[in-house]
Every structure is written in structure tokens, then in C-alpha cells.
Amino acid sequence: MKDTRHRWIAGIQAMVMALMIMAAAFVPQMKVSAAPVEVAQAALGIDVSRYQGQINWDLVAASGVQFAMIRVGYRTQATGLLCEDPYARYNLQEAQRVGIKVGAYFFSTAVNEAEVVEEATFTANLIDKYKITFPVAYDCEGFKSTTSRQYILGTAVRTALAVRFLDTIAARGYTPMFYASKNDMTDNAYWDMSILNKYKVWVARYTEQPFPITPACDYAGVHAMWQYTSKAAIAGINGNVDMNVAYFNYDGIAEPKDPSGAPIVTADVAANVQYTDVNEVVTPNTANLNLRTVPSTASDATIVVPINPGDMIFRTGVGNNGWSRVVLNGQTLYAYTAYLQKVM
């Protein structure tokens, strides 16, 4: 296994070299700016979520990965609960710390305009404190299953919801991107690509021989990024990870939209946290219960607001770490489970 992983690392470094040859004749000097300029220079990246567990981002950076698309949240398929990916803040923090350029994505199951705007607003509010250089993507899958709340939606409605998300993201100052599989986009099978082509398109298409052995994606539509495998092995990540080639890059790293700074998230906060989804109203059983941006008391900077008995909030998840995930004014926060009780 170790030899296989070393071969993967060597392969990634070789791909980076190939991408540099494909790029423009010069390599822009790295800088941090409010709006880095897009350049005609291909880049190699990964996309990650809670399913990759705790990532060692120092090793990922050393492997040659240039950018990371990080899932910040999702809406559940069956119940429609809006949830933050438990590793979102840690992954954003650590990827930017090691100098990897960062983008983001949200997994949507919205069935109406209010829900999809809520998802886009949630995404933008969470990432505003981080250095988001690459696009922010809309990911909508699983709607062909009869158990999905989106099963009854047609192509026109589904496309309109994607457009609403992407336009909301663009209005917040980020580059919007639409993600789907080759089969779902070809011949407008499940998406009206005549409308969605005005955004950057990120296509999932797994070939028998991945990039760069297969040098280009065979999706006939215009696309800016290709997810070419879900089975890459990268140092610093346990198990498989998706890999992508972007046909663009940036000449710097973006400054956060909100310069106040994100609270530090330690590795133990993110590690091994699993939430059981619930849908219930709760209230504190103790005075001055602090709602925090992360499930940790390591820093008072994570406190958003204290609540008291009689204040009712919506709980979306109960974690195996002693914390509950709650929603207040559209923001995902955390509180001690032992200090919350259900409202009958």
C-alpha cells in the first residue's frame, strides 16, 4: 500500500509538471489580493467533504495539489434539513494555511426558491471569512431516486433553482460554477444547459484511464473543470478522493470578504464527529447557554450569543461529541446537548 501511495504522489507531481507545460509561458508571481485575475493556466485539484475525514493538509500540499473544492454544507435528501459539513471550517482553514487555493461547493436538495436562496446565503455567510479564490459550486444529485424530495421536479424547475443559487453566489462576489455528470448534462437530459452554460461548468466524467493518460474529457459541452476520478490516492488523505483538472487558474489568492477573521478550529473539533439528523425545537435548561460557531469551548471568540430558558431554537442534529447542531436566524451554530431540552 505504501508503494502504491508513493507511486500516486509521484504521478501527481508528474501531472503538475504536465499542467505547467500546458499553461502559459510565464508563471505569475503569487500574491494575495481582493480579486486575483483568472489566467489561462491549468491546475490540478481535489474536492473533499466529511467523507475524507481528518485531512493532513501539509502532506496534501507537498503532493502537488494546487486547489481544493471544499464542501461547506448540504441539505438532506429525505427531510430537507440544512446542515453544515462538520469538516468545512477545518478544511477551509487548513487548506488556506498551507497555500492551497480554495473553492467551495454546496450539496443541494432544494425544492423551491426560498430553500435554494437559503442554501446560497448559508454558503456565502460561512465562506466570507476565508480566502476563496476558486469558484463556488452548486451540486445537485440523487434526484432520480424515488426517495428524494426532488424526485417530482422537472428539468425547467431544477434548472431555475440552480440559476437562483448561482446568481445569489455571484451577487455576493464569488465566481459561480455548476456541477453535474456528463450523462445528466448531455442533450439537456436533466439540466437545461442552454441556460447553465453562462456559468463555469464542472463536469464529472470518470474514464477507464484517468488524466493525463486520457488527456481530455469527452463531454461535448463547454466546461471549465473536469472531475476525472473518484479513486485517487493522495498523501494526507485516508481512502479515496475525487481529483479534478481545471482549465484555468488565478494569479494570486483572494482576501476574505469579511476581514474580521475566522475562529481557529482545532483538529479534535472536526475529528470523528457524526451527527444524527433531527428536526425539533429545543430550549436551554440553564441560563446563559452560549451558542458557538464551532462545537468547542477552546476560544470565547466562537461565541455568537447566549440564550436562556424559554428561548426557542431549531435543532437539526445531535452529535456524538456531546454537542447539538442548531439553527438561529439562518446560521448554523452549536450548543451543549446536555443543556438543551425538547419543547413539547
N, C-alpha and C positions, 0 to 999 in steps of 0.2 A: 504493500500500500504506500509506503514511504517513497519507493522508487517511482511509482505511478504519479504521486503528487509532485515529485521533483520534475518529472517529465512535463506535467501540466504547467508548472511555473516557468520552465524553460520555453515551453510553447507559447505562453502568454507573452513573455519578453520578446520572442521572435515575432509575434503578431504586432506588438507595439512598434517594433522596428519596421515592419511592413507598412503599417499605417503612416509612419513618419515619411516613408518613401512616397506614399500616395499623396501626402499633403503638399501644401505649397512649399516653395523653395526655401522659405525662411521659417524659423520657429519664433513666434512672438515672445517678447520678454514677459515673464509672469508679473502680474500686478493685481492689486486689489482696488476695485473702483465700483462706483454705484451702478454702472451699466457697461460691463465688458462687451466688446464688439465681437459678433459672430464672425468666424473665419472659415475658409474652405480648407479645413484640415480635419481628417477623420480621427476618431477617438474610440478607444476600447473601454467598455464599462460593464457593470453588473447592476442587477436590480434585486433588492432584498426586502424582507419583512420579518415578522416574528418567527417564521418557519426556519430561518437560518440560525436562530438562537443568538447567543452572545458572540459577536464577531471580534476578532483581534485585528483592528484596522491598521495597525503598524505593519503587520505581515501582508495585509491586502495591498497596501501602498507599495511595499517592497516588491510585490509580484508584477507590478507594471500596470495595474488597473488605473485608468485615468479619470473615470467618473462613476458615480453611483446614483441610481434612481431608487429612492427610499420610500417605502410605503408609510404614509403618516396615519392612515385610518381606513375604516371600512364600514359599510352598513350591512348588517346580517341579512342573509338570503330569505329566511323564513319570517322573522319578526320585524325586520326593518330597524333594529336598534343601531344608532350611530356610535361607533367605538373608535377609540384611539389605538393604534398599533402599540403594544407595550414596549417595543424597542425603538419607536420612532425617534424620540428625543435623544436617546443614547446614540443611535446610528448617525443622526444628523450632526451631533456634537463631535463624535469621534472621527467621522469621515472628513469633516472640515478641519479638524485639528491636524490631521496628517497631510493635508494639502490636496485631498481628492476633491475634484469638483462635484458639486451635489445638485441633483434634481429631485423631484418628488412625484408621488402618484397617490391617488385615492381609488379604492375599490368601491364602486357604486352599485346599489340596488334601488335607486330612487324610482318612484313611480309617478311623481308629479313635480311641478316646477318648484314648489316650496321646499321639497326634500332635496332636490339637486342644488338649489341655491344654498341651503343649509350645509351641504357637503362641501361646496366650494368655499364658503365662508369659513367653515371649520378648518379646512386645509390651509387657507391663506393666513388665518389667525395663528395657527400653530407654527408655520414656517417663517413668519415675519421676522423672528429674532435670529434666524440662521442665514448663512451665506449661500443663497440659492442661485446658482449660476445657470444650470441646465434647465430644461423645461419642466413644467408641472403638468402631469398627465392624468387623463380620465380613463379609467379601466373599468369596463363593464362586461362581465362574463357570467355564464351559468343560467342565462335567461331562457334557454331552450328546455330546461328541466321543469316538469310539471309542479315541482315543489317550490319553485322560485316565485316570489311575489311579482316578478316582472314578466311572468310567462304570458300574460294576456296582452302585453304591449306589442304594437306593430312597429314596423320599421320607421314610419314617419314620427311617431311619438318618441321612440327610443332615440332617434337622431336629434330631435328637438331638445331632449333632455341633455344630451351630450353637448350640444351647442350652448345651452344655457350655462352649464358648468364651465365650459372653456371660455366663454365671454366674461363670466364673472371673474375667473382667474386672470384673464388679460386686463380687466379693469383694475385689478389690484397690483398691476405692474409686472406680472410674470409672463413668460412665454408659454402659451398653452400647447398641449400635444394630445393627440387622440391615439389610444392603443387598442388594437384588436388583432385577431388572427387573419392570416391570408384568406382562408376559406370564408370567413364571415364578411370580409370586405369585397371579395371578387364578385363582379357582376351585381354589386349592391345587394348581396344576398340577405344581409341583416342590418346593414347600415347604408344610408344614402351618402355615398362618397362624393357625389357631385357637390354636396354641401360641406362635408367634413374635410375635403381636400384643401380648404382655405387655411387649415391649421397644419402644423407639423404632424406627420403620421408616423407612428411607431408600430411596425408590423411584427407579429410573432409567426415565424416560419422555420420549423426545425427540419434540416436536411440530413441525409444519411451521413454525409461528410461535412462537418461544420466549417465555418470561416476559419482560416483563409483558404483551406483546400477547396471549398466551394466559395468562389470569390464574390458572388453577389446573390442577393435574394431574387427569386423568380416571381415575386408578386409584381404584376404588371402596372399597378397603380403607383403614383408618386408617393415616395416615402423617404423620411429623413433618418430613421433609425431602424435597425433590424435586430430583433431578438432571435439569435440563431441556434441556441441550445438551452436546455434546462438542466443539463447534466455536467456542467463544468466543475472542475475541482480546483479550488483556489486556496493557497496558503492563508490561514487565519479564519477559514470558514469550515465548520464541520458539515459534512454531507455535500450535496449538490447545490449549485446556484445557477441562476439564469445569467447568460452573457449576451452582450449587445455590441454592435458596431454602429456608431453614429457617424453620419457623413458630414459632420460639422463639428466645430469646437469653438472655444472662446479664448480671447487673448488675455484673459485675466480671471479673477474670482470676484463675484459680486459682494458688495457690502449688504448687511441685513437691512431690510426695510425699516425695522424697528431697532435703533441703535442702543436700546437700554440693556441689551444682553440677556441671554437665556440662562436660567438657573443651571448649575452644574448637576449632571446626572451621573451617579457613580455606577460602576458595573453591577454591583449587587442589587441595585434597584431594578434593573431590567432583567437580570438573570432568572430564568426558571419561573417567571410569573405567568400563571394561567388564570384566566377569568371565566367564571361561569356566567353566561348571559342571563340577566333577569330584566324584568320590566315592572318596576314598582316604585311607589312613593314612600320616602323614609323621612324621619326627623331625628335630630340628636336626642340622646338620653342624658346628656351632660351639657353644662353651659360652656360657651366659647369654644366650640369644636372647630378647629381650623380646617378649611378646605385648601388643598395644595395642588400645585401644578404637576407634582410627581409624588408617588407613594413612598415618601421618605421624610423624616424629620431632621435630616442632616443639616439643613440650612433654613433659617427663617425667611430667606429671600423667596422660597417657594410658596409661602402663604399668600393666598388671594383674599380670603375674607373669613372671619369667624361666623358661625351660625349657632343658634340657640334652640332649646326645646320649643316646638311649635312652628319653627321654620321648616317648611316642607321642600324637599328637593327630589329629583328623579334619579333613581339608581339603575344603572344599566349592566353592572357586573359585580360579582363578588370574587375577589382574588384569593389564591392560595397562600398569599403573603400577609394576610391579616388586614388588607385594605379593600375598600369598596371603590368602584369607579362610578362617579355621579356626574350629572349634567346640571349646570346652573347658567342661565342666560345664554345657552348655546355653547358654553365652554365645558370641555371635559376636565374634571378635577378629581381629587382623591381624598378619602377620609377613612379613619379607623373604622373597621366593620363593627367592632365591639361597642362603639359609641353611637351606633345608628339603630333605629328600630323601625319596623314597617308601620305605616299608617293604615289602620283598619278602615 
